[in-house]
Amino acid sequence: MAHESVPPEPVDIELTATVRADEMCFGEEPRTHVGFDGHPGHESRSGSDRVNLPDRVAKGVTYRQVQVHYALESRLTLPGDD
Protein backbone atom coordinates (compact mmCIF):
# COMPACT_ATOMS: atom_id res chain seq x y z
CA MET A 1 0.00 0.00 0.00
CA ALA A 2 1.36 3.44 -0.91
CA HIS A 3 1.64 5.63 2.19
CA GLU A 4 2.36 9.22 3.19
CA SER A 5 4.51 9.37 6.37
CA VAL A 6 4.56 6.48 8.78
CA PRO A 7 3.20 6.93 12.31
CA PRO A 8 4.72 4.74 14.98
CA GLU A 9 2.38 2.27 16.67
CA PRO A 10 -0.10 2.53 18.25
CA VAL A 11 -2.34 4.72 16.12
CA ASP A 12 -5.15 6.76 17.69
CA ILE A 13 -7.37 6.93 14.61
CA GLU A 14 -7.76 4.30 11.91
CA LEU A 15 -10.18 4.49 8.99
CA THR A 16 -10.48 1.81 6.32
CA ALA A 17 -12.84 1.49 3.39
CA THR A 18 -13.30 -0.84 0.43
CA VAL A 19 -15.09 0.17 -2.77
CA ARG A 20 -16.02 -2.24 -5.57
CA ALA A 21 -17.48 -1.61 -9.03
CA ASP A 22 -18.41 -3.89 -11.93
CA GLU A 23 -17.21 -1.13 -14.24
CA MET A 24 -16.25 2.53 -14.09
CA CYS A 25 -15.23 5.19 -16.57
CA PHE A 26 -13.86 8.67 -15.80
CA GLY A 27 -15.07 11.63 -17.87
CA GLU A 28 -11.90 13.48 -16.89
CA GLU A 29 -8.69 12.65 -15.06
CA PRO A 30 -9.36 13.18 -11.34
CA ARG A 31 -7.15 15.43 -9.23
CA THR A 32 -6.86 14.12 -5.69
CA HIS A 33 -5.12 15.26 -2.52
CA VAL A 34 -5.05 13.97 1.04
CA GLY A 35 -3.91 16.39 3.72
CA PHE A 36 -3.71 16.35 7.49
CA ASP A 37 -3.76 19.37 9.78
CA GLY A 38 -5.01 20.42 13.19
CA HIS A 39 -4.04 20.44 16.84
CA PRO A 40 -2.61 18.69 18.73
CA GLY A 41 0.12 17.61 16.37
CA HIS A 42 -0.03 14.29 14.58
CA GLU A 43 1.86 11.73 12.55
CA SER A 44 -0.31 10.31 9.79
CA ARG A 45 -0.29 8.10 6.73
CA SER A 46 -2.77 7.07 4.09
CA GLY A 47 -2.76 4.91 1.00
CA SER A 48 -4.65 2.52 -1.20
CA ASP A 49 -4.34 -0.87 -2.83
CA ARG A 50 -6.13 -1.15 -6.16
CA VAL A 51 -7.34 -4.08 -8.24
CA ASN A 52 -7.84 -3.48 -11.99
CA LEU A 53 -7.39 0.28 -11.53
CA PRO A 54 -4.05 2.01 -12.14
CA ASP A 55 -2.68 4.71 -9.81
CA ARG A 56 -3.34 7.26 -12.57
CA VAL A 57 -6.57 6.57 -14.44
CA ALA A 58 -7.11 7.67 -18.04
CA LYS A 59 -10.02 9.73 -19.33
CA GLY A 60 -12.56 7.68 -21.28
CA VAL A 61 -11.13 4.26 -20.39
CA THR A 62 -13.58 1.72 -18.93
CA TYR A 63 -12.14 -0.28 -16.03
CA ARG A 64 -13.88 -3.52 -15.04
CA GLN A 65 -14.11 -5.52 -11.79
CA VAL A 66 -12.50 -2.67 -9.84
CA GLN A 67 -11.63 -2.71 -6.15
CA VAL A 68 -9.99 0.00 -4.05
CA HIS A 69 -8.92 -0.67 -0.45
CA TYR A 70 -8.14 2.62 1.35
CA ALA A 71 -6.56 3.11 4.77
CA LEU A 72 -5.83 6.19 6.86
CA GLU A 73 -3.99 6.08 10.19
CA SER A 74 -3.06 8.88 12.57
CA ARG A 75 -1.27 9.14 15.88
CA LEU A 76 -1.79 12.28 17.96
CA THR A 77 1.36 13.92 19.30
CA LEU A 78 1.50 16.25 22.27
CA PRO A 79 4.24 18.74 23.15
CA GLY A 80 7.06 16.81 24.79
CA ASP A 81 6.25 13.48 23.10
CA ASP A 82 9.46 11.80 21.97
PDB file of N, CA, C and O in Angstrom:
ATOM      1  N   MET A   1       0.846  -1.176   0.000  1.00  0.00           N
ATOM      2  CA  MET A   1       0.000   0.000   0.000  1.00  0.00           C
ATOM      3  C   MET A   1       0.888   1.234   0.000  1.00  0.00           C
ATOM      4  O   MET A   1       1.827   1.316   0.791  1.00  0.00           O
ATOM      5  N   ALA A   2       0.611   2.183  -0.862  1.00  0.00           N
ATOM      6  CA  ALA A   2       1.357   3.436  -0.910  1.00  0.00           C
ATOM      7  C   ALA A   2       0.946   4.295   0.281  1.00  0.00           C
ATOM      8  O   ALA A   2      -0.242   4.444   0.566  1.00  0.00           O
ATOM      9  N   HIS A   3       1.944   4.863   0.983  1.00  0.00           N
ATOM     10  CA  HIS A   3       1.642   5.630   2.190  1.00  0.00           C
ATOM     11  C   HIS A   3       2.333   6.980   2.181  1.00  0.00           C
ATOM     12  O   HIS A   3       3.370   7.151   1.541  1.00  0.00           O
ATOM     13  N   GLU A   4       1.752   7.944   2.898  1.00  0.00           N
ATOM     14  CA  GLU A   4       2.362   9.225   3.193  1.00  0.00           C
ATOM     15  C   GLU A   4       2.746   9.198   4.660  1.00  0.00           C
ATOM     16  O   GLU A   4       1.882   8.975   5.508  1.00  0.00           O
ATOM     17  N   SER A   5       4.025   9.419   4.991  1.00  0.00           N
ATOM     18  CA  SER A   5       4.514   9.371   6.367  1.00  0.00           C
ATOM     19  C   SER A   5       4.182   8.031   7.007  1.00  0.00           C
ATOM     20  O   SER A   5       3.342   7.283   6.505  1.00  0.00           O
ATOM     21  N   VAL A   6       4.829   7.742   8.089  1.00  0.00           N
ATOM     22  CA  VAL A   6       4.562   6.480   8.777  1.00  0.00           C
ATOM     23  C   VAL A   6       4.485   6.753  10.273  1.00  0.00           C
ATOM     24  O   VAL A   6       5.516   6.999  10.900  1.00  0.00           O
ATOM     25  N   PRO A   7       3.282   6.716  10.867  1.00  0.00           N
ATOM     26  CA  PRO A   7       3.202   6.932  12.310  1.00  0.00           C
ATOM     27  C   PRO A   7       3.660   5.696  13.063  1.00  0.00           C
ATOM     28  O   PRO A   7       3.377   4.571  12.652  1.00  0.00           O
ATOM     29  N   PRO A   8       4.371   5.905  14.173  1.00  0.00           N
ATOM     30  CA  PRO A   8       4.718   4.739  14.982  1.00  0.00           C
ATOM     31  C   PRO A   8       3.465   4.174  15.632  1.00  0.00           C
ATOM     32  O   PRO A   8       2.477   4.885  15.816  1.00  0.00           O
ATOM     33  N   GLU A   9       3.508   2.912  15.975  1.00  0.00           N
ATOM     34  CA  GLU A   9       2.380   2.272  16.668  1.00  0.00           C
ATOM     35  C   GLU A   9       2.335   2.786  18.093  1.00  0.00           C
ATOM     36  O   GLU A   9       3.386   3.186  18.592  1.00  0.00           O
ATOM     37  N   PRO A  10       1.235   2.810  18.775  1.00  0.00           N
ATOM     38  CA  PRO A  10      -0.097   2.528  18.254  1.00  0.00           C
ATOM     39  C   PRO A  10      -0.702   3.769  17.613  1.00  0.00           C
ATOM     40  O   PRO A  10      -0.296   4.888  17.928  1.00  0.00           O
ATOM     41  N   VAL A  11      -1.648   3.588  16.735  1.00  0.00           N
ATOM     42  CA  VAL A  11      -2.340   4.721  16.124  1.00  0.00           C
ATOM     43  C   VAL A  11      -3.570   5.050  16.965  1.00  0.00           C
ATOM     44  O   VAL A  11      -4.144   4.174  17.612  1.00  0.00           O
ATOM     45  N   ASP A  12      -3.970   6.323  16.950  1.00  0.00           N
ATOM     46  CA  ASP A  12      -5.154   6.761  17.692  1.00  0.00           C
ATOM     47  C   ASP A  12      -6.406   6.718  16.833  1.00  0.00           C
ATOM     48  O   ASP A  12      -7.507   6.500  17.340  1.00  0.00           O
ATOM     49  N   ILE A  13      -6.238   6.924  15.541  1.00  0.00           N
ATOM     50  CA  ILE A  13      -7.371   6.933  14.613  1.00  0.00           C
ATOM     51  C   ILE A  13      -7.028   6.037  13.438  1.00  0.00           C
ATOM     52  O   ILE A  13      -5.945   6.143  12.863  1.00  0.00           O
ATOM     53  N   GLU A  14      -7.949   5.157  13.082  1.00  0.00           N
ATOM     54  CA  GLU A  14      -7.760   4.297  11.910  1.00  0.00           C
ATOM     55  C   GLU A  14      -9.079   4.250  11.145  1.00  0.00           C
ATOM     56  O   GLU A  14     -10.132   3.959  11.713  1.00  0.00           O
ATOM     57  N   LEU A  15      -9.003   4.538   9.860  1.00  0.00           N
ATOM     58  CA  LEU A  15     -10.177   4.493   8.992  1.00  0.00           C
ATOM     59  C   LEU A  15      -9.833   3.622   7.799  1.00  0.00           C
ATOM     60  O   LEU A  15      -8.809   3.837   7.150  1.00  0.00           O
ATOM     61  N   THR A  16     -10.677   2.641   7.501  1.00  0.00           N
ATOM     62  CA  THR A  16     -10.481   1.811   6.317  1.00  0.00           C
ATOM     63  C   THR A  16     -11.790   1.733   5.547  1.00  0.00           C
ATOM     64  O   THR A  16     -12.876   1.783   6.125  1.00  0.00           O
ATOM     65  N   ALA A  17     -11.664   1.610   4.241  1.00  0.00           N
ATOM     66  CA  ALA A  17     -12.845   1.490   3.385  1.00  0.00           C
ATOM     67  C   ALA A  17     -12.480   0.659   2.166  1.00  0.00           C
ATOM     68  O   ALA A  17     -11.342   0.685   1.696  1.00  0.00           O
ATOM     69  N   THR A  18     -13.463  -0.081   1.661  1.00  0.00           N
ATOM     70  CA  THR A  18     -13.301  -0.839   0.429  1.00  0.00           C
ATOM     71  C   THR A  18     -14.444  -0.479  -0.501  1.00  0.00           C
ATOM     72  O   THR A  18     -15.609  -0.472  -0.101  1.00  0.00           O
ATOM     73  N   VAL A  19     -14.099  -0.180  -1.745  1.00  0.00           N
ATOM     74  CA  VAL A  19     -15.086   0.170  -2.766  1.00  0.00           C
ATOM     75  C   VAL A  19     -14.923  -0.811  -3.919  1.00  0.00           C
ATOM     76  O   VAL A  19     -13.803  -1.111  -4.333  1.00  0.00           O
ATOM     77  N   ARG A  20     -16.043  -1.311  -4.435  1.00  0.00           N
ATOM     78  CA  ARG A  20     -16.018  -2.241  -5.571  1.00  0.00           C
ATOM     79  C   ARG A  20     -16.956  -1.727  -6.650  1.00  0.00           C
ATOM     80  O   ARG A  20     -17.979  -1.110  -6.351  1.00  0.00           O
ATOM     81  N   ALA A  21     -16.605  -1.984  -7.913  1.00  0.00           N
ATOM     82  CA  ALA A  21     -17.480  -1.611  -9.032  1.00  0.00           C
ATOM     83  C   ALA A  21     -17.334  -2.643 -10.136  1.00  0.00           C
ATOM     84  O   ALA A  21     -16.232  -3.116 -10.413  1.00  0.00           O
ATOM     85  N   ASP A  22     -18.458  -2.993 -10.771  1.00  0.00           N
ATOM     86  CA  ASP A  22     -18.407  -3.888 -11.929  1.00  0.00           C
ATOM     87  C   ASP A  22     -17.671  -3.208 -13.071  1.00  0.00           C
ATOM     88  O   ASP A  22     -16.865  -3.830 -13.763  1.00  0.00           O
ATOM     89  N   GLU A  23     -17.957  -1.915 -13.264  1.00  0.00           N
ATOM     90  CA  GLU A  23     -17.206  -1.128 -14.243  1.00  0.00           C
ATOM     91  C   GLU A  23     -17.289   0.342 -13.885  1.00  0.00           C
ATOM     92  O   GLU A  23     -18.247   0.793 -13.258  1.00  0.00           O
ATOM     93  N   MET A  24     -16.256   1.092 -14.300  1.00  0.00           N
ATOM     94  CA  MET A  24     -16.251   2.532 -14.086  1.00  0.00           C
ATOM     95  C   MET A  24     -15.450   3.199 -15.182  1.00  0.00           C
ATOM     96  O   MET A  24     -14.480   2.644 -15.699  1.00  0.00           O
ATOM     97  N   CYS A  25     -15.879   4.411 -15.528  1.00  0.00           N
ATOM     98  CA  CYS A  25     -15.231   5.190 -16.574  1.00  0.00           C
ATOM     99  C   CYS A  25     -15.179   6.638 -16.093  1.00  0.00           C
ATOM    100  O   CYS A  25     -16.178   7.155 -15.593  1.00  0.00           O
ATOM    101  N   PHE A  26     -14.038   7.295 -16.236  1.00  0.00           N
ATOM    102  CA  PHE A  26     -13.860   8.670 -15.796  1.00  0.00           C
ATOM    103  C   PHE A  26     -14.015   9.618 -16.978  1.00  0.00           C
ATOM    104  O   PHE A  26     -13.369   9.440 -18.011  1.00  0.00           O
ATOM    105  N   GLY A  27     -14.876  10.628 -16.825  1.00  0.00           N
ATOM    106  CA  GLY A  27     -15.073  11.634 -17.866  1.00  0.00           C
ATOM    107  C   GLY A  27     -13.905  12.593 -17.966  1.00  0.00           C
ATOM    108  O   GLY A  27     -13.706  13.233 -18.999  1.00  0.00           O
ATOM    109  N   GLU A  28     -13.131  12.694 -16.894  1.00  0.00           N
ATOM    110  CA  GLU A  28     -11.899  13.484 -16.891  1.00  0.00           C
ATOM    111  C   GLU A  28     -10.954  12.870 -15.871  1.00  0.00           C
ATOM    112  O   GLU A  28     -11.377  12.122 -14.990  1.00  0.00           O
ATOM    113  N   GLU A  29      -9.670  13.192 -15.995  1.00  0.00           N
ATOM    114  CA  GLU A  29      -8.695  12.645 -15.060  1.00  0.00           C
ATOM    115  C   GLU A  29      -8.880  13.334 -13.710  1.00  0.00           C
ATOM    116  O   GLU A  29      -8.795  14.560 -13.630  1.00  0.00           O
ATOM    117  N   PRO A  30      -9.134  12.562 -12.643  1.00  0.00           N
ATOM    118  CA  PRO A  30      -9.362  13.182 -11.335  1.00  0.00           C
ATOM    119  C   PRO A  30      -8.083  13.766 -10.748  1.00  0.00           C
ATOM    120  O   PRO A  30      -6.986  13.254 -10.972  1.00  0.00           O
ATOM    121  N   ARG A  31      -8.247  14.840 -10.000  1.00  0.00           N
ATOM    122  CA  ARG A  31      -7.151  15.427  -9.229  1.00  0.00           C
ATOM    123  C   ARG A  31      -7.477  15.168  -7.765  1.00  0.00           C
ATOM    124  O   ARG A  31      -8.518  15.601  -7.272  1.00  0.00           O
ATOM    125  N   THR A  32      -6.600  14.472  -7.079  1.00  0.00           N
ATOM    126  CA  THR A  32      -6.862  14.117  -5.688  1.00  0.00           C
ATOM    127  C   THR A  32      -5.751  14.623  -4.787  1.00  0.00           C
ATOM    128  O   THR A  32      -4.617  14.823  -5.223  1.00  0.00           O
ATOM    129  N   HIS A  33      -6.095  14.824  -3.527  1.00  0.00           N
ATOM    130  CA  HIS A  33      -5.121  15.256  -2.525  1.00  0.00           C
ATOM    131  C   HIS A  33      -5.625  14.813  -1.155  1.00  0.00           C
ATOM    132  O   HIS A  33      -6.809  14.947  -0.848  1.00  0.00           O
ATOM    133  N   VAL A  34      -4.731  14.292  -0.347  1.00  0.00           N
ATOM    134  CA  VAL A  34      -5.049  13.966   1.039  1.00  0.00           C
ATOM    135  C   VAL A  34      -4.129  14.803   1.903  1.00  0.00           C
ATOM    136  O   VAL A  34      -2.911  14.775   1.727  1.00  0.00           O
ATOM    137  N   GLY A  35      -4.708  15.552   2.842  1.00  0.00           N
ATOM    138  CA  GLY A  35      -3.908  16.391   3.722  1.00  0.00           C
ATOM    139  C   GLY A  35      -4.345  16.220   5.163  1.00  0.00           C
ATOM    140  O   GLY A  35      -5.495  15.877   5.437  1.00  0.00           O
ATOM    141  N   PHE A  36      -3.439  16.458   6.066  1.00  0.00           N
ATOM    142  CA  PHE A  36      -3.714  16.350   7.493  1.00  0.00           C
ATOM    143  C   PHE A  36      -3.281  17.650   8.153  1.00  0.00           C
ATOM    144  O   PHE A  36      -2.183  18.144   7.899  1.00  0.00           O
ATOM    145  N   ASP A  37      -4.142  18.206   8.999  1.00  0.00           N
ATOM    146  CA  ASP A  37      -3.761  19.371   9.783  1.00  0.00           C
ATOM    147  C   ASP A  37      -4.557  19.379  11.076  1.00  0.00           C
ATOM    148  O   ASP A  37      -5.424  18.528  11.277  1.00  0.00           O
ATOM    149  N   GLY A  38      -4.275  20.319  11.941  1.00  0.00           N
ATOM    150  CA  GLY A  38      -5.014  20.424  13.194  1.00  0.00           C
ATOM    151  C   GLY A  38      -4.119  20.331  14.406  1.00  0.00           C
ATOM    152  O   GLY A  38      -2.906  20.148  14.298  1.00  0.00           O
ATOM    153  N   HIS A  39      -4.742  20.461  15.568  1.00  0.00           N
ATOM    154  CA  HIS A  39      -4.038  20.436  16.845  1.00  0.00           C
ATOM    155  C   HIS A  39      -4.719  19.429  17.748  1.00  0.00           C
ATOM    156  O   HIS A  39      -5.945  19.350  17.681  1.00  0.00           O
ATOM    157  N   PRO A  40      -4.058  18.658  18.576  1.00  0.00           N
ATOM    158  CA  PRO A  40      -2.614  18.690  18.734  1.00  0.00           C
ATOM    159  C   PRO A  40      -1.923  18.184  17.475  1.00  0.00           C
ATOM    160  O   PRO A  40      -2.578  17.872  16.481  1.00  0.00           O
ATOM    161  N   GLY A  41      -0.615  18.107  17.523  1.00  0.00           N
ATOM    162  CA  GLY A  41       0.123  17.614  16.368  1.00  0.00           C
ATOM    163  C   GLY A  41      -0.222  16.159  16.077  1.00  0.00           C
ATOM    164  O   GLY A  41      -0.929  15.506  16.845  1.00  0.00           O
ATOM    165  N   HIS A  42       0.286  15.668  14.960  1.00  0.00           N
ATOM    166  CA  HIS A  42      -0.033  14.293  14.583  1.00  0.00           C
ATOM    167  C   HIS A  42       1.020  13.756  13.635  1.00  0.00           C
ATOM    168  O   HIS A  42       1.757  14.512  13.001  1.00  0.00           O
ATOM    169  N   GLU A  43       1.077  12.450  13.553  1.00  0.00           N
ATOM    170  CA  GLU A  43       1.856  11.728  12.549  1.00  0.00           C
ATOM    171  C   GLU A  43       0.853  10.845  11.836  1.00  0.00           C
ATOM    172  O   GLU A  43       0.171  10.040  12.470  1.00  0.00           O
ATOM    173  N   SER A  44       0.756  10.986  10.524  1.00  0.00           N
ATOM    174  CA  SER A  44      -0.311  10.305   9.785  1.00  0.00           C
ATOM    175  C   SER A  44       0.208   9.666   8.514  1.00  0.00           C
ATOM    176  O   SER A  44       1.266  10.020   7.994  1.00  0.00           O
ATOM    177  N   ARG A  45      -0.577   8.705   8.029  1.00  0.00           N
ATOM    178  CA  ARG A  45      -0.293   8.101   6.731  1.00  0.00           C
ATOM    179  C   ARG A  45      -1.615   7.668   6.113  1.00  0.00           C
ATOM    180  O   ARG A  45      -2.603   7.428   6.807  1.00  0.00           O
ATOM    181  N   SER A  46      -1.602   7.577   4.801  1.00  0.00           N
ATOM    182  CA  SER A  46      -2.770   7.069   4.088  1.00  0.00           C
ATOM    183  C   SER A  46      -2.295   6.424   2.800  1.00  0.00           C
ATOM    184  O   SER A  46      -1.200   6.714   2.316  1.00  0.00           O
ATOM    185  N   GLY A  47      -3.117   5.553   2.251  1.00  0.00           N
ATOM    186  CA  GLY A  47      -2.759   4.913   0.996  1.00  0.00           C
ATOM    187  C   GLY A  47      -3.841   3.961   0.545  1.00  0.00           C
ATOM    188  O   GLY A  47      -4.816   3.711   1.253  1.00  0.00           O
ATOM    189  N   SER A  48      -3.645   3.433  -0.654  1.00  0.00           N
ATOM    190  CA  SER A  48      -4.649   2.523  -1.200  1.00  0.00           C
ATOM    191  C   SER A  48      -3.992   1.388  -1.968  1.00  0.00           C
ATOM    192  O   SER A  48      -2.913   1.536  -2.541  1.00  0.00           O
ATOM    193  N   ASP A  49      -4.670   0.260  -1.961  1.00  0.00           N
ATOM    194  CA  ASP A  49      -4.343  -0.873  -2.828  1.00  0.00           C
ATOM    195  C   ASP A  49      -5.468  -0.951  -3.844  1.00  0.00           C
ATOM    196  O   ASP A  49      -6.639  -0.845  -3.482  1.00  0.00           O
ATOM    197  N   ARG A  50      -5.127  -1.135  -5.104  1.00  0.00           N
ATOM    198  CA  ARG A  50      -6.135  -1.151  -6.163  1.00  0.00           C
ATOM    199  C   ARG A  50      -6.069  -2.454  -6.946  1.00  0.00           C
ATOM    200  O   ARG A  50      -4.998  -3.025  -7.148  1.00  0.00           O
ATOM    201  N   VAL A  51      -7.233  -2.906  -7.378  1.00  0.00           N
ATOM    202  CA  VAL A  51      -7.342  -4.077  -8.239  1.00  0.00           C
ATOM    203  C   VAL A  51      -8.002  -3.614  -9.531  1.00  0.00           C
ATOM    204  O   VAL A  51      -9.098  -3.054  -9.501  1.00  0.00           O
ATOM    205  N   ASN A  52      -7.347  -3.843 -10.659  1.00  0.00           N
ATOM    206  CA  ASN A  52      -7.842  -3.475 -11.994  1.00  0.00           C
ATOM    207  C   ASN A  52      -8.060  -1.976 -12.159  1.00  0.00           C
ATOM    208  O   ASN A  52      -8.898  -1.551 -12.956  1.00  0.00           O
ATOM    209  N   LEU A  53      -7.311  -1.176 -11.411  1.00  0.00           N
ATOM    210  CA  LEU A  53      -7.394   0.277 -11.525  1.00  0.00           C
ATOM    211  C   LEU A  53      -5.996   0.837 -11.296  1.00  0.00           C
ATOM    212  O   LEU A  53      -5.445   0.674 -10.207  1.00  0.00           O
ATOM    213  N   PRO A  54      -5.404   1.498 -12.301  1.00  0.00           N
ATOM    214  CA  PRO A  54      -4.046   2.015 -12.138  1.00  0.00           C
ATOM    215  C   PRO A  54      -4.015   3.202 -11.174  1.00  0.00           C
ATOM    216  O   PRO A  54      -5.052   3.795 -10.879  1.00  0.00           O
ATOM    217  N   ASP A  55      -2.822   3.544 -10.687  1.00  0.00           N
ATOM    218  CA  ASP A  55      -2.681   4.709  -9.809  1.00  0.00           C
ATOM    219  C   ASP A  55      -3.155   5.981 -10.502  1.00  0.00           C
ATOM    220  O   ASP A  55      -3.774   6.837  -9.870  1.00  0.00           O
ATOM    221  N   ARG A  56      -2.871   6.109 -11.784  1.00  0.00           N
ATOM    222  CA  ARG A  56      -3.344   7.256 -12.571  1.00  0.00           C
ATOM    223  C   ARG A  56      -4.300   6.730 -13.631  1.00  0.00           C
ATOM    224  O   ARG A  56      -3.884   6.052 -14.571  1.00  0.00           O
ATOM    225  N   VAL A  57      -5.581   7.044 -13.477  1.00  0.00           N
ATOM    226  CA  VAL A  57      -6.574   6.569 -14.441  1.00  0.00           C
ATOM    227  C   VAL A  57      -6.579   7.462 -15.669  1.00  0.00           C
ATOM    228  O   VAL A  57      -6.153   8.616 -15.607  1.00  0.00           O
ATOM    229  N   ALA A  58      -7.059   6.930 -16.781  1.00  0.00           N
ATOM    230  CA  ALA A  58      -7.114   7.670 -18.040  1.00  0.00           C
ATOM    231  C   ALA A  58      -8.555   8.062 -18.362  1.00  0.00           C
ATOM    232  O   ALA A  58      -9.489   7.299 -18.114  1.00  0.00           O
ATOM    233  N   LYS A  59      -8.715   9.226 -18.902  1.00  0.00           N
ATOM    234  CA  LYS A  59     -10.024   9.732 -19.329  1.00  0.00           C
ATOM    235  C   LYS A  59     -10.595   8.825 -20.417  1.00  0.00           C
ATOM    236  O   LYS A  59      -9.906   8.482 -21.378  1.00  0.00           O
ATOM    237  N   GLY A  60     -11.869   8.439 -20.253  1.00  0.00           N
ATOM    238  CA  GLY A  60     -12.564   7.678 -21.282  1.00  0.00           C
ATOM    239  C   GLY A  60     -12.301   6.183 -21.300  1.00  0.00           C
ATOM    240  O   GLY A  60     -12.903   5.469 -22.102  1.00  0.00           O
ATOM    241  N   VAL A  61     -11.424   5.690 -20.446  1.00  0.00           N
ATOM    242  CA  VAL A  61     -11.130   4.256 -20.394  1.00  0.00           C
ATOM    243  C   VAL A  61     -12.106   3.593 -19.415  1.00  0.00           C
ATOM    244  O   VAL A  61     -12.327   4.098 -18.314  1.00  0.00           O
ATOM    245  N   THR A  62     -12.684   2.465 -19.820  1.00  0.00           N
ATOM    246  CA  THR A  62     -13.579   1.722 -18.928  1.00  0.00           C
ATOM    247  C   THR A  62     -12.775   0.654 -18.202  1.00  0.00           C
ATOM    248  O   THR A  62     -12.135  -0.191 -18.828  1.00  0.00           O
ATOM    249  N   TYR A  63     -12.816   0.699 -16.875  1.00  0.00           N
ATOM    250  CA  TYR A  63     -12.142  -0.277 -16.027  1.00  0.00           C
ATOM    251  C   TYR A  63     -13.204  -1.223 -15.477  1.00  0.00           C
ATOM    252  O   TYR A  63     -14.282  -0.790 -15.070  1.00  0.00           O
ATOM    253  N   ARG A  64     -12.893  -2.518 -15.468  1.00  0.00           N
ATOM    254  CA  ARG A  64     -13.878  -3.516 -15.040  1.00  0.00           C
ATOM    255  C   ARG A  64     -13.398  -4.287 -13.814  1.00  0.00           C
ATOM    256  O   ARG A  64     -12.199  -4.464 -13.599  1.00  0.00           O
ATOM    257  N   GLN A  65     -14.374  -4.746 -13.011  1.00  0.00           N
ATOM    258  CA  GLN A  65     -14.109  -5.521 -11.791  1.00  0.00           C
ATOM    259  C   GLN A  65     -13.076  -4.801 -10.914  1.00  0.00           C
ATOM    260  O   GLN A  65     -12.035  -5.356 -10.564  1.00  0.00           O
ATOM    261  N   VAL A  66     -13.394  -3.565 -10.578  1.00  0.00           N
ATOM    262  CA  VAL A  66     -12.499  -2.671  -9.845  1.00  0.00           C
ATOM    263  C   VAL A  66     -12.702  -2.830  -8.339  1.00  0.00           C
ATOM    264  O   VAL A  66     -13.823  -3.001  -7.861  1.00  0.00           O
ATOM    265  N   GLN A  67     -11.588  -2.771  -7.606  1.00  0.00           N
ATOM    266  CA  GLN A  67     -11.632  -2.709  -6.146  1.00  0.00           C
ATOM    267  C   GLN A  67     -10.582  -1.714  -5.678  1.00  0.00           C
ATOM    268  O   GLN A  67      -9.470  -1.674  -6.206  1.00  0.00           O
ATOM    269  N   VAL A  68     -10.943  -0.912  -4.687  1.00  0.00           N
ATOM    270  CA  VAL A  68      -9.993  -0.004  -4.049  1.00  0.00           C
ATOM    271  C   VAL A  68     -10.111  -0.209  -2.541  1.00  0.00           C
ATOM    272  O   VAL A  68     -11.195  -0.085  -1.971  1.00  0.00           O
ATOM    273  N   HIS A  69      -8.996  -0.519  -1.907  1.00  0.00           N
ATOM    274  CA  HIS A  69      -8.923  -0.673  -0.450  1.00  0.00           C
ATOM    275  C   HIS A  69      -8.126   0.526   0.060  1.00  0.00           C
ATOM    276  O   HIS A  69      -6.952   0.676  -0.278  1.00  0.00           O
ATOM    277  N   TYR A  70      -8.755   1.385   0.875  1.00  0.00           N
ATOM    278  CA  TYR A  70      -8.139   2.620   1.345  1.00  0.00           C
ATOM    279  C   TYR A  70      -7.949   2.549   2.857  1.00  0.00           C
ATOM    280  O   TYR A  70      -8.807   2.034   3.574  1.00  0.00           O
ATOM    281  N   ALA A  71      -6.825   3.067   3.333  1.00  0.00           N
ATOM    282  CA  ALA A  71      -6.561   3.107   4.772  1.00  0.00           C
ATOM    283  C   ALA A  71      -5.951   4.449   5.147  1.00  0.00           C
ATOM    284  O   ALA A  71      -5.133   5.004   4.414  1.00  0.00           O
ATOM    285  N   LEU A  72      -6.363   4.957   6.297  1.00  0.00           N
ATOM    286  CA  LEU A  72      -5.831   6.190   6.860  1.00  0.00           C
ATOM    287  C   LEU A  72      -5.550   5.908   8.333  1.00  0.00           C
ATOM    288  O   LEU A  72      -6.400   5.363   9.036  1.00  0.00           O
ATOM    289  N   GLU A  73      -4.362   6.276   8.796  1.00  0.00           N
ATOM    290  CA  GLU A  73      -3.993   6.078  10.194  1.00  0.00           C
ATOM    291  C   GLU A  73      -3.358   7.351  10.713  1.00  0.00           C
ATOM    292  O   GLU A  73      -2.633   8.031   9.988  1.00  0.00           O
ATOM    293  N   SER A  74      -3.632   7.678  11.977  1.00  0.00           N
ATOM    294  CA  SER A  74      -3.058   8.877  12.566  1.00  0.00           C
ATOM    295  C   SER A  74      -2.764   8.645  14.041  1.00  0.00           C
ATOM    296  O   SER A  74      -3.533   7.996  14.751  1.00  0.00           O
ATOM    297  N   ARG A  75      -1.659   9.178  14.476  1.00  0.00           N
ATOM    298  CA  ARG A  75      -1.272   9.137  15.884  1.00  0.00           C
ATOM    299  C   ARG A  75      -1.157  10.578  16.349  1.00  0.00           C
ATOM    300  O   ARG A  75      -0.433  11.369  15.743  1.00  0.00           O
ATOM    301  N   LEU A  76      -1.862  10.927  17.418  1.00  0.00           N
ATOM    302  CA  LEU A  76      -1.792  12.275  17.965  1.00  0.00           C
ATOM    303  C   LEU A  76      -0.485  12.448  18.722  1.00  0.00           C
ATOM    304  O   LEU A  76      -0.044  11.539  19.424  1.00  0.00           O
ATOM    305  N   THR A  77       0.133  13.615  18.580  1.00  0.00           N
ATOM    306  CA  THR A  77       1.364  13.916  19.301  1.00  0.00           C
ATOM    307  C   THR A  77       1.141  15.164  20.139  1.00  0.00           C
ATOM    308  O   THR A  77       0.547  16.138  19.676  1.00  0.00           O
ATOM    309  N   LEU A  78       1.614  15.126  21.356  1.00  0.00           N
ATOM    310  CA  LEU A  78       1.496  16.252  22.273  1.00  0.00           C
ATOM    311  C   LEU A  78       2.868  16.866  22.486  1.00  0.00           C
ATOM    312  O   LEU A  78       3.876  16.181  22.314  1.00  0.00           O
ATOM    313  N   PRO A  79       2.934  18.145  22.858  1.00  0.00           N
ATOM    314  CA  PRO A  79       4.242  18.745  23.145  1.00  0.00           C
ATOM    315  C   PRO A  79       4.990  17.896  24.173  1.00  0.00           C
ATOM    316  O   PRO A  79       4.427  17.499  25.193  1.00  0.00           O
ATOM    317  N   GLY A  80       6.259  17.627  23.891  1.00  0.00           N
ATOM    318  CA  GLY A  80       7.062  16.813  24.793  1.00  0.00           C
ATOM    319  C   GLY A  80       7.072  15.341  24.458  1.00  0.00           C
ATOM    320  O   GLY A  80       7.859  14.591  25.037  1.00  0.00           O
ATOM    321  N   ASP A  81       6.210  14.888  23.524  1.00  0.00           N
ATOM    322  CA  ASP A  81       6.246  13.483  23.101  1.00  0.00           C
ATOM    323  C   ASP A  81       7.546  13.230  22.350  1.00  0.00           C
ATOM    324  O   ASP A  81       7.926  14.015  21.482  1.00  0.00           O
ATOM    325  N   ASP A  82       8.218  12.156  22.674  1.00  0.00           N
ATOM    326  CA  ASP A  82       9.458  11.799  21.966  1.00  0.00           C
ATOM    327  C   ASP A  82       9.346  10.442  21.368  1.00  0.00           C
ATOM    328  O   ASP A  82      10.288   9.967  20.733  1.00  0.00           O
TER     329      ASP A  82
END
